[in-house]
Amino acid sequence: MIRNMSTMHSYEVIVVGLGCAGVTATTTLVKAGKKVLALEAMDRVGGRIRTVPFGDGVVEVGAEWIHGTVSSPIYSTAIENNITVVPQDITFNVFKSDGTPADSELLNDLVEFAFEKVGKPPKEFTGGLGEFITSRLMEYVKVKYPNLMNDQAFLSEFLELMNLYINNHESSNDWNDVSAQSRYTELEGHQHMSWHRHGYKTFFELMLNTYNNGPGLPNLDIKLNTEVTQIIWPKDGADVSVVCADGTTYNSRYVIVTVSLGVMKERYKTLFNPGLPREKIEAIENTSIGVMDKIIFQFDRPWWPKQGTFFGFFWKTEDKKEVPKEDYWITRIFAASNPMGSRNALTLWTSGDVGKMLETLPEDIVQRKCMELLRKFMGKTCEIPEPIGMIRSTWYSNPFTRGSYSYDNRLTTQNPNARKLLAEPLRDTHGFPRVLFAGEATDLIHFSAAHGAVDSGYREAMRLIGNSKL
C-alpha cells in the first residue's frame, strides 16, 4: 500500500523541539486546555540535556547542574515534587603536569576572585572578558600575593588555566571571544545543584507527567524521530504548515520553534517560507553559540582522591612544550570531575575548537590519550586502572544541536538587541504572531542556562495564551 505522503493533521499549536524550552511551552499550553503537537527530531526528549545510565548510576552528557535556586523554575519543580537536589562543591583539587600537587588553596582563591569579576566591568571597558579578568587579577595578586609578581611563569600558566575554565563556562574557544560586557545574570543561591542519582531527565518526566510511570498529559501528541524541514507561514492569516522529512505535513494556527541557535544558523535559509526578516537574520548570524564537550569514563572502582570532586590540571610551560603537535588537544582538557550521579565515573571537560575536533577523533585514541593525561597529572598520587566504559558528547556534530549554548561575543555592544530580535515572532498582516521563537539564546539575561530556556518556553506559551484569538 502506498502511504499518503501529505497527510494533514490539525492542532491549535505545534511545538518544534522538545528540550527545556519546547517541553515548557508544550506543558504550559496543554495545561491551559490547548491541543498541542510536539515534534522532536531526536529519538528522545531533553534537547541539550541527556541523562545516561552509566557506572553505578547515571551521568549527564549535557547540562550538569541547576544554576541558582532563587526564582529558578527548574529548582522549584524539583522541590514542589519532593525531589532532592544537592549542592556540589566544585572547589579544585589541583595537580601539576609533573605529577605533584599544586597549591590548591592559592589557585582556588584566584579562581574565585576571577569569577567574582565576571560581568562586573566598568561600562567604558570594551575589551574581551579575558583582558578584563587579567587586569583585575594582576591588581589583586599585587596586593595579596606580592611575591607572585616575580613569578611570571606561574602567572602565565595560571592565566592559561583560567582561560580554559572560562571557556568551559561560556562554551567559547578563547576567553577574549567573550564580551566583558556580557549581560548574563546569575540567579541567587547555590550555582551547582545536582540532580545526582535522579538525573536531569527527571525534570522532563515531572513536566510531562511521566515520572514514576505517570500517564502523561491529555491533549498532547509527541512525535520523536520527526525532523522538521520547512515551516510555511502564509502572511494572509491562513494556517501554518509544518513539513517533516518523512513527507508528512501538519497544520496549526501557531508554531513555536525552539531549535538551538546552532541549528537556526545552519537552516534558517531553507526552514522558513517566506524567509525571515533581515533583522532576525542578522541577529542569528551575529550571536555566537559555542561548544562544551565531555568525555566520561567508567572504572570498576573510584580511584581518585576522596577530598573534593573536581581535579584541575595545571600545565607547566616546559611540560606543555614537550607535547607532540597532534596531541595538543590534551592540554585543553582543563579538569576532571566525579559526577554526583555515579560513584565510579569520571568526567573530563573541554570546549571550543578542540571540543569540535575531539568529537571526530577515533574512540581508542581519545581513550588512550586521556588516560595518559590522567596518569601524568594524578598517577604519582593515585593508582589508576584502565576504564571499562566511555561516553563522549557530540553537541557540535549532532545535526539537531550544532553546539552547546550561546554566549555574548565581542559584537554584543554593537548589537544590543540581538537576543530580543531572536525572540521576535513572525506576524501575519493582521499583526498576530504566527511563528514564535523560544530557546536559551532568546533569553536576554539567562541565555546559556537551562532555566533561561525554560523561561523562554513559558514566555512564548503565555504570549499565545494571552492572545484572545487562540
N, C-alpha and C positions, 0 to 999 in steps of 0.2 A: 504494500500500500504506500502511495506517495504522500508524505506528510505535507500539510499545508504550511508553507514557509512564511506566510504573512498572517498568522493567526492574530486576531485583535482581542485585547482584553481591556477592561476599563476599571480604573481606580481613581479615587479622589487625588491621591498624591503618590508619586513614585520617588523612592529614595535610592540614589545610586551610590553604593559603597556602604559597608557595614563595619566601619571602625568606630571609634568613640563618638564622632560627630553624627555618623549615619544612624547608629543604634539609638542615640539620644533623640535625634529628630523623629525617628520612627516611633519610639515608645511614647514620646510626648504627644504625637498626633493620634496614635491609636487610643491612648487613654482619654483623649478629647472626643472619641467616637468616630474618628475618620477611618475610611478603608484605605489601607496602605499596602503597596507592593515594594519590597526592598530587594534590590538586585546587587549581588556581590560577585565579582569576577573570580575571586579565590575560592578554595574549597572549604573555607572556614569563616566564622565571624571573628572580628577583632582588629583587622587592619594592621597597624604597626605595633600592636600588642599581640604577642604569641607565646602562650604558656605551653611548655612541652614536658611530659613525664621524662625524667632523667635522673640518673643516680638513684638515691633512695627517696626521691620526692619529685619536685618539679623545678624547672628553671625558666627564666624569662629570656627569650631570644630577642624580644623588642623592649618596650618600656619596662623598667625595673621597679620604679618606686612611685608612690603618691607624693608629689612635691608640695608640701604645705598642707595644713589641716583646717585653717580658718577659712570659711566660705568656700571650701572645696566640695563640689558636688560628688566627687568620687569617694572622698573620705566619709562624707555624710551618708552615702549609700551603704557603705560597709557598716558603719556604726548603727544606722537605723535597722539593719538586718542582723544585728548581733554577731557580725563577723569581726574577729580580732585582727587588726593590722598592727605591726610592731615597728618601732623605730630601729633603724640600722645605723650603727656608729661607723662612719666611713673615715675615721682617723687613720692616717697612713702608718704602716709599719714598713719602713723604707730599707731597701737593700742596695748596695753599690755593685757596680759591674765587676769588681774584684772579689765579690762574694762575701764581703764584710758588711755588718750592719751599719747603716748611716745614722746620723744624729737626727732621729725621728722627731724629737721634741722641737728642735730648731726648724726643721723642714715643715712640720705641721703648723708652727706659728707663722711662718712666711706664707704658706698656702692659705691659711685662714685670713691673714691680712689682705692678700691679693683678692680673694673672693669678696671680702667686705667692700673693696673698691669698685667691683664690677657694677656698672650702672650709676656711678656717682661722680662723673666728670663735670668740671665747670662747663657751662653752656658754650663757651667760646672754643672749647677743645674740639678740633676737627679730625684728629688722627685716629689711628686704629686702637682697638682695645689693648693690644699688647704694648703699644707705645705708652699708653696711659698707665697701665699697671706697672710697667717697668720704672717709669719716672717716680711713681709713688713708693714703690718697693725700695728704690735706692735711697729715698729720703728716710724711710723707716729704718733701713739697715744702718744708715749713717748714725742715727740717734741710738738705736737699741743694741746694735752689734757692730760698733765702730771698727773692731779688728778685722771684720769680714771684708771691709772695703779694700784691704790689701790682698785679698784672695780672689783675684779676678777670674781665675779658672773656676772656682766654686760658684761664683755668681753667674757666670755664663752657663755653667752646667745646670744650675737651678732654674734659670730662665727658660732653658730648653725643656725641662720637665714641666714647668708651669705652662708653657705654650701648648704642650700635648694635653695637659689637664683641661685647659680652657677649650681646646679643640674637641675633646670628648664631651664637654659640657654643651658646646654650641653646635656640634657636628660640622665644624669648619675644618679647613685644611691648614690654616695658619691663623694665629690669634689676631693678626693685623688685617685679616679679611673681614673681621667683625667690627662694626662701628662702636666706638667708645660711647656713642650716644644711643645705644640700643634701648628700646623702650620696654623691654621685658621687665615685668614686675613680679617679684615673688609673693606668693601667699604667705601669711604668717603661720607660724607653727613649724614643727619638725619637717625638714626638707627631704628626708629619706625614709618614708613609711613603707614598710614591706608587707605584701600580701602573704609572705612566707609560704607555708605549705598549701594554702588555699589557691594561690596563683592568681595573677591579674585577670585571668579568664572569668573568675568569679563575678567580677563587675558586670560583664555582659550577661551572665546567667541570671543575676539578680534583676537587671534591667528588662530582660526578655521573659522573665518569669519561668525560666527553665532550671533554676537552681534546685538541687535535690529532686530531680525528675519532675519539676513543675510542669503544668500543662501548656505553658506558653501564653500568648496573648490572642484574644479574638480580633477579628478584622485585619489580621496581618498575614500576608503571604511573603515568605522568604524564599528566594531562589539563589542558591550558591552556584559556582561554576558558570555564571552568566555574565559574560563580558559585554558591556555597552559599547557600541561602535559609533552611534550617532544619535543626537538629540535634535529633533526637528521642532522648532517652536514658531508657529505662524504668528506674525505680529498683529494679525487682524483679530486675535482673540479665540481662534479655534483651539481644540485640544492639542497638547504637546504629544508628540510621538517619540517613543524611545525604541531605537532599533538595536537588536542584540546580534552578537557574532553568529549565533545559531540560526539567524534568519527571522526570529520571532520579533514582532513589534507589539509594544504595549502602549496604551493611550491613557492619559490622565490630564486633569486640569492643570496640575502643578508638578514640577520636578525639583527635587533638592539634590544637587550634585555635591558629593563630599569627598571626591578623589583627592589624592595628595597633590601638592604643588608640583612635584616631580612629574606625575602623570599629566597634569594640566599643561606643563611646559612642552611635553612631547606630543600631545594630542590635540591641543586646542584648535589647530587649523582645520582638522577634519571632524572633530567631535560635535561642533555646533553648526546648525544650519537654520537661519542665516548665521554668518560668522559673528564673532564677538566685537564689541565696540573698541576703538583704538585705545582708549584709556585703560580698559581692562587688559588688553594685550600687553601694553607697556608695563602694567603692574605685575603681570605674570612673568615677563621677561626680566624685570628689574629686581625682583625679590629672589633671594637665594634659598635653596634647600641643600643641605649637606648630607654627609654620611657618617654614622657612628655604628661600628660593627663590633660583634663579639665572637670570640672563639671559646667554646665551653667544653672542658674536658671532664670526663668521669673517671674516677680512680676507685680501686677496690677498698680504699680507706682514706680518711683525711690525713695528710702528711704534713701540712703547713703548721706554722706556729699557732698556739692556742690564743695568744694575745692579738686581738684585732681580727678584722675580716677583710681588710684592704692592704695589699702589699705593693708598694711603689718601687719602680726600677729607676735608679739614679745612675746614669751613664757618666763615667769618667771620659774626658775628651780623648785621651790616648787609647782607651779601650774601644771607643766608637770608631776611631780611625782604622783599627785592625779588622773591622767587619767587612767582608767582601761586598762589592757593589751590589751584586744580585741579592744579597741578604739584608740590604739597607732597611727593609721594612720592619725587621725585628726591633730596630731602635725606635720605632714609632708605636710600639706597644707600651703604654706608659705604666700599666698596673695590672695586677690580678686580684680577683676578689672571690670570696666564698659566698655564693648566694644563700639567702636565708631559707629557701625552699628545699635545699638539698645539701645534706651534710658532706657528701663525698664528691661534690662538683666544684670546679674552679673556672671562673670566667676571666678571659684576657680581653682587654679593651683597646680598640684602636679607632682611627677616624680618618676623614679626608681622602686624599688620593690613594694613600696606602690601603685604606679600608676597601676602596673600589677594586684595587689591584688584587688584594687578598681574596676577594670573592671568586677570582678566576684561577688562582693557583691550585695545582693538584693537592688533594687532601693529604696524601702521605708526606709531601714536602712541608705543608703547613704544620702538621703534627710534629714532624721531626725537628724542625727549626724552633718551634715554640717550646718543645721540651729542652732543647739546648739552651734557650733563653732562661727558662726556669732554673735549670741546673747551674747556669753561670752565676745567677744572682742569689739563689737560695740553696744551692747544692752543698755549700760548706756547712750550713747550719741544719739542713733537713736531709733525710734520706728520701729521695724522690723516685717512686715506682713508675713504670710505664702506664699510660692511661688505658682504660678499657672501653672508652667511647668518646666520640667527639661530635659536636654540633657547631655549625657556622651560621651566622646570619648573612643574608644576601639582600639587604634592603635596597642596594643600588641596582643590582642586576635583575631583581624582581620587576617584571614589566608593569605590575599593578601597584608598586610603591615608588620606584625610581628615586629613592633617597630615604633618609630617616626623619628629619624635621627641619623646619626653616629657621633662619637666623637673620638678624638685621645687619646687612652688609654696609660697606662704606658709602653706598649711594642713598642710604636711608634718609640722610638730612636733606638731600635734593628731591627725594620722592616721599615726603612725609605722609601722603595719603594713599600709598600703595596698598596697604592691607585693607583699608576701607574700600578701595576700588575692587580688590579681590572678592570682597563680601557683597558687592553691589549686585542686586538681582537684574535679570533681563526682563524688561517690562514690555507689555503689548501697547498698541496705540492708545488704549484707554487708560494707560498708566498703572495697570495691575501687574504685580510681579508674577512671572510665569515660570522662569527658571531661576532657582535660588542657589546660593553657594555657602557651604559650611566647610569646616576643617581647621586644624590648628593654625594654618598660615593666614586665615582670615580673622583671627582674634588679635586685637590691637595691642594688648599688653601681656597676654598669656599664651602667645604663639609658642610652638615647640613643645608644649606640655599637654599631657592627656586631658587635664582639666580645662585647658583652653579649647581643645577640640570639643569636649562635652558642652561647654558654654555656647560654642558656636552652633552646635546642632539644636540646642534649646532655643537660641536666638532666632533661627530660621523657622523652626516649627511655630514659635509664637508669632512670627511675622504673618504666617498664614492663618493661625487661629484667630488672630486679631483682625483679620481681613474678613468682613462680613459676607463676602462673596463665596467663601469656602463653605 
